[in-house]
Amino acid sequence: MVLSAGCGKSKALLAAEDYEKAACACKDMKCATDATTKFGEAAKDMGTASSGEAEAITKATTAAAECTTKAAMAGVPGMPK
């Protein structure tokens, strides 16, 4: 986890962006689960978010959730990849 906010971003936004990058790089459920677990630990810093970052955090975490779902479905026989 990043110890200081870069470019004026809070730890919360940086964690959400890192989660999106990690989750969307996953090709299997184990990777997606690991990314989600890591984000869960980083989510303790969500109180550091500014009110103006809520939309960006929501966008990043929604994209990450879509990617983890895709990774999970990739392991189901007969599902499109």
C-alpha positions, 0 to 999 in steps of 0.5 A: 500500500502507498504510504503517502498520497500522490498527486493529491489523491487520498489513500482511499482513492489510491487503494481503489485504483490499485484494486481495479488494476489488480483485479482487472489483471486477473485471469482466475478466481484465486488472483481475484480473491487475493486482489479483493482481500488486499483491497479489504485490508486497504479499505481501512483507510476509506475515511481518508477520502475527500467528498470529491473522490467518491465518484472516482472510488465508486467507478474504480471499485465497480470496475474491479467488481466486474473484473472479479466476476469475469475472472470467477466466470472464466473458471465455470465450464461453458461460460464465455471467456 
